[in-house]
Amino acid sequence: MATPSRRAWGWHQLSPEWAARLVAGAAVHRGDLVLDVGAGRGVVTAALLASGARVIAIEAHPERAAHPRRRFGDEVTVVRADAADLRLPRRPFHVVA
């Protein structure tokens, strides 16, 4: 079986500058719980952490899910799952993707 292309996974890289703009526009505050859907290499995750948010990084691709685990360690919870299969938090949260 051939490896799916990046396009098949819907994956693209976002620059740190654009990630910071995305997070600023999402009005995330220190202590907010945020789901980073499609976390990939963690560019948005890093911007969310810099804002003081508590982050759950969701990534379906096994190799990409390992990256934020290595990069951020205990600072972030990484969930390897398809977003359609998620059990959502019972408390208020934001989604940034």
C-alpha positions as CSV (number, residue, x, y, z in Angstrom):
1,M,0.0,0.0,0.0
2,A,1.4,3.4,-1.0
3,T,1.9,6.1,1.7
4,P,-0.8,8.8,1.5
5,S,0.4,12.1,0.2
6,R,0.4,15.2,2.5
7,R,-2.6,16.4,0.5
8,A,-4.6,13.2,1.2
9,W,-4.1,13.9,4.9
10,G,-5.1,17.5,4.5
11,W,-1.8,18.5,6.0
12,H,0.1,21.8,5.4
13,Q,2.7,23.7,7.4
14,L,1.8,27.0,9.0
15,S,4.5,29.5,9.8
16,P,5.0,30.5,13.5
17,E,3.9,34.1,12.5
18,W,0.6,32.9,11.1
19,A,0.1,30.6,14.1
20,A,0.5,33.6,16.4
21,R,-2.0,35.6,14.4
22,L,-4.5,32.7,14.5
23,V,-4.2,32.4,18.3
24,A,-4.5,36.1,18.8
25,G,-7.6,36.2,16.7
26,A,-9.1,33.3,18.7
27,A,-9.1,35.4,21.8
28,V,-7.5,32.6,23.9
29,H,-6.6,33.6,27.5
30,R,-4.2,32.3,30.1
31,G,-5.6,29.1,31.6
32,D,-8.2,28.4,28.8
33,L,-8.5,24.8,27.7
34,V,-7.9,24.6,23.9
35,L,-8.2,21.7,21.5
36,D,-5.6,22.0,18.7
37,V,-7.2,19.9,16.0
38,G,-4.7,18.6,13.5
39,A,-1.7,19.6,15.6
40,G,0.9,18.3,13.2
41,R,4.3,19.5,14.1
42,G,3.0,21.8,16.8
43,V,3.3,25.3,15.4
44,V,-0.2,26.3,16.6
45,T,0.4,24.3,19.8
46,A,3.5,26.4,20.5
47,A,1.6,29.7,20.0
48,L,-1.2,28.4,22.2
49,L,1.2,27.5,25.0
50,A,2.9,30.9,24.7
51,S,-0.5,32.5,25.3
52,G,-0.8,30.5,28.5
53,A,-3.5,28.1,27.3
54,R,-3.7,24.5,28.4
55,V,-3.6,22.5,25.2
56,I,-4.9,19.2,24.1
57,A,-3.2,18.5,20.7
58,I,-5.2,16.2,18.5
59,E,-3.5,14.4,15.6
60,A,-4.6,11.4,13.6
61,H,-1.4,10.7,11.8
62,P,0.9,8.4,14.0
63,E,4.2,10.0,13.1
64,R,3.0,13.5,13.4
65,A,1.3,12.7,16.8
66,A,4.7,11.7,18.1
67,H,6.3,15.1,17.2
68,P,4.4,17.3,19.7
69,R,5.0,14.7,22.4
70,R,8.7,15.0,21.9
71,R,8.6,18.7,21.4
72,F,6.5,19.8,24.4
73,G,6.6,16.8,26.8
74,D,4.3,17.3,29.7
75,E,3.3,20.8,28.7
76,V,0.6,19.4,26.3
77,T,-1.7,16.4,26.2
78,V,-1.4,14.7,22.9
79,V,-4.3,12.6,21.6
80,R,-3.8,10.4,18.6
81,A,-7.3,10.3,17.1
82,D,-9.5,11.4,14.2
83,A,-11.4,14.5,15.3
84,A,-14.7,12.8,14.4
85,D,-14.0,10.2,17.1
86,L,-13.2,12.6,19.9
87,R,-15.0,12.7,23.2
88,L,-15.1,16.4,24.0
89,P,-14.3,17.9,27.4
90,R,-17.3,18.5,29.7
91,R,-16.0,21.9,30.7
92,P,-15.8,25.0,28.5
93,F,-13.1,24.9,25.8
94,H,-11.9,26.6,22.6
95,V,-11.0,24.9,19.3
96,V,-8.1,26.3,17.3
97,A,-7.2,24.5,14.1
